[in-house]
Amino acid sequence: MRNGIARPLVESALLAALGAVLILFAFYVPFLGMVVALISPLPVAMVVLRHGGRWGLLASIVSTLALFPFMDWITAMGLWIVYGWVGLAFGLSVRRGYSAGVVLVVTAFALLLGTISGLVTSYIVTGLTPSDLVEEMIKAFETALAVNRKILGPNPQLDQFAEALTQKDALMRLLPASFVLASLMLAYVNIEVFRRVMPRFGYDLAPLPPFSRWLFPEIVAWVGLLSFLGAPYVQNTMVRGAAENIYSVASLLATVEVLSLSSFYLMRAGLPRAMVGFALFFGLSMIFTTPAISLLAPFFGMIDMLFDFRHIRRGLPA
């Protein structure tokens, strides 16, 4: 019995200590800490993979307790939800043999909970509300824009883009959508990092499909179209705000769909990967700086979700 417990206990304790060190590094070291934050959930995930969810939960709790001498308990608990919870969610989903897409969704949901907990912790500790945080973000962006104007001179397209990003009311309305999108993007980055580190410890996670073969579910297109068409006719402010957030998420996913579709046909035409990457970067910049393209691109993406021009769902050659 003791021999059966000794190994998971020792390994969980060591990985919990490593997790605490990584969290402290991510929290206190600027810039480089942002990179370390991407692998901070890995120790807890490894405990879950090797010994199960109960040992992973115990390791995450020990990591949190180890943070108490260095910060207040509220901040430590917030960091546990951000890093420990993500490690638990990732480890359990991989351990149960879920596909990479399901692991992505589960990890994104854990990150979303972590973001919300971070806002709550920020409010409890500093009194900053989401509105205050948005104001700080706008001020930082305006400062960066002023520096850019001094170095590169005026840029009408950038000014137009900046005007949209400095409208506080619009940003506050779309705050939920931005949280969802940020969680999805960070989950994707975390999965790519984990997938490359895990083989060193004897674990594998099947990669997501190549970018040129990405195809989002049809439901994304339907809810995006319905929210776009129905929002102007909704009188209730909360319902209209929900529709705007739904469309924001759906439209960005549809924009990714357009880029994936473009990548597929450019590669099939025989262009080198470097040229394809440059073309996609140019297309993305046009989407963000040209109003007409930014409006039409999501609809083309939604059409591809519905009609599947590459025949991905049927497994046939395009």
LINSULWO-V287913 format. One record per backbone hydrogen bond with DSSP energy under -0.5 kcal/mol. NH is the residue of the N-H (numbers start at 1). CO is the residue of the C=O. E is the energy in kcal/mol with one decimal. If there is no record, write none. Layout:
{{NH	CO	E} {NH	CO	E}}
This chain:
{{5	1	-1.4} {6	2	-2.6} {7	3	-1.0} {8	4	-0.5} {9	5	-2.3} {10	6	-2.8} {11	7	-2.7} {12	8	-2.4} {13	9	-2.1} {14	10	-2.5} {15	11	-2.6} {16	12	-2.3} {17	13	-2.2} {18	14	-2.3} {19	15	-2.6} {20	16	-2.2} {21	17	-2.2} {22	18	-2.4} {23	19	-2.3} {24	20	-2.4} {25	21	-2.4} {26	22	-2.7} {27	23	-2.1} {28	24	-2.5} {29	25	-2.1} {30	28	-0.7} {32	30	-2.8} {33	29	-1.0} {34	31	-1.1} {35	31	-0.8} {35	32	-0.6} {36	32	-2.0} {37	33	-2.1} {38	34	-0.5} {38	35	-1.1} {39	36	-1.4} {40	36	-0.7} {42	39	-1.5} {45	41	-2.0} {46	42	-2.6} {47	43	-1.9} {48	44	-2.2} {49	45	-2.4} {50	46	-2.2} {51	47	-3.0} {52	47	-0.6} {52	48	-1.8} {56	52	-1.8} {57	53	-2.7} {58	54	-2.2} {59	55	-2.5} {60	56	-2.3} {61	57	-2.1} {62	58	-2.4} {63	59	-2.4} {64	60	-1.8} {65	61	-2.5} {66	62	-2.1} {67	63	-0.6} {67	64	-1.2} {68	64	-0.6} {68	65	-0.9} {70	67	-1.8} {71	67	-1.0} {76	72	-2.2} {77	73	-2.5} {78	74	-2.2} {79	75	-2.5} {80	76	-2.1} {81	77	-1.9} {82	78	-1.9} {83	79	-3.0} {84	79	-0.7} {84	80	-0.8} {85	80	-2.0} {87	83	-2.2} {88	84	-2.2} {89	85	-2.6} {90	86	-2.7} {91	87	-2.6} {92	88	-2.6} {93	89	-2.0} {94	90	-2.3} {95	91	-2.6} {96	92	-1.9} {97	94	-1.7} {98	93	-2.1} {103	99	-2.5} {104	100	-2.2} {105	101	-1.9} {106	102	-2.7} {107	103	-2.6} {108	104	-2.3} {109	105	-2.4} {110	106	-2.1} {111	107	-2.4} {112	108	-2.3} {113	109	-2.2} {114	110	-2.1} {115	111	-2.6} {116	112	-2.3} {117	113	-2.5} {118	114	-2.2} {119	115	-2.0} {120	116	-2.3} {121	117	-2.9} {122	118	-2.5} {123	119	-2.2} {124	120	-2.4} {125	121	-2.8} {126	122	-2.5} {127	122	-0.8} {127	123	-1.0} {128	122	-1.0} {133	129	-2.2} {134	130	-2.3} {135	131	-2.1} {136	132	-2.2} {137	133	-2.2} {138	134	-2.4} {139	135	-2.3} {140	136	-2.2} {141	137	-2.3} {142	138	-2.6} {143	139	-2.1} {144	140	-2.2} {145	141	-2.5} {146	142	-2.1} {147	143	-2.0} {148	144	-2.1} {149	145	-2.2} {150	146	-1.8} {151	147	-1.8} {152	148	-3.0} {153	148	-0.5} {153	149	-1.6} {159	155	-2.6} {160	156	-2.1} {161	157	-2.1} {162	158	-2.8} {163	159	-2.2} {164	160	-1.3} {165	161	-1.4} {166	162	-0.9} {166	163	-0.5} {167	164	-0.8} {168	166	-1.0} {171	167	-2.3} {172	168	-2.7} {173	169	-2.0} {174	170	-1.8} {175	172	-1.0} {178	174	-2.1} {179	175	-2.0} {180	176	-2.1} {181	177	-2.6} {182	178	-2.5} {183	179	-2.3} {184	180	-2.2} {185	181	-2.4} {186	182	-2.7} {187	183	-2.4} {188	184	-2.1} {189	185	-2.1} {190	186	-2.9} {191	187	-2.6} {192	188	-2.2} {193	189	-2.2} {194	190	-3.2} {195	191	-2.9} {196	192	-1.0} {196	193	-0.5} {197	193	-1.4} {198	194	-3.1} {199	195	-0.6} {200	197	-1.4} {201	198	-2.2} {202	199	-1.3} {203	198	-1.8} {213	210	-2.6} {214	211	-1.5} {220	217	-1.2} {221	217	-0.7} {221	218	-0.5} {222	218	-2.1} {223	219	-2.6} {224	220	-1.8} {225	221	-2.7} {226	222	-2.6} {227	223	-2.3} {228	224	-2.0} {229	225	-2.6} {230	226	-2.4} {231	227	-1.8} {232	228	-0.5} {233	230	-1.2} {234	231	-1.5} {240	236	-2.3} {241	237	-2.4} {242	238	-2.2} {243	239	-2.4} {244	240	-2.4} {245	241	-2.1} {246	242	-2.5} {247	243	-2.5} {248	244	-2.0} {249	245	-2.1} {250	246	-2.7} {251	247	-3.2} {252	248	-1.8} {253	249	-2.2} {254	250	-2.3} {255	251	-1.9} {256	252	-2.1} {257	253	-2.0} {258	254	-2.0} {259	255	-2.0} {260	256	-2.5} {261	257	-2.7} {262	258	-2.7} {263	259	-2.5} {264	260	-2.1} {265	261	-2.0} {266	262	-2.4} {267	263	-2.4} {268	264	-2.2} {269	265	-1.4} {270	267	-1.4} {271	266	-1.8} {276	272	-2.3} {277	273	-2.8} {278	274	-2.2} {279	275	-2.5} {280	276	-2.5} {281	277	-2.2} {282	278	-2.5} {283	279	-2.6} {284	280	-2.5} {285	281	-2.2} {286	282	-2.0} {287	283	-2.0} {288	284	-2.0} {289	285	-1.3} {290	286	-2.1} {291	289	-0.6} {294	290	-2.6} {295	291	-1.5} {296	292	-2.0} {297	293	-2.9} {298	294	-0.5} {299	295	-0.5} {300	296	-1.8} {301	297	-2.1} {302	298	-2.4} {303	299	-2.1} {304	300	-2.1} {305	301	-2.0} {306	302	-1.7} {307	303	-2.7} {308	304	-2.7} {311	308	-1.8} {315	311	-0.6} {315	312	-0.7} {316	311	-1.7}}
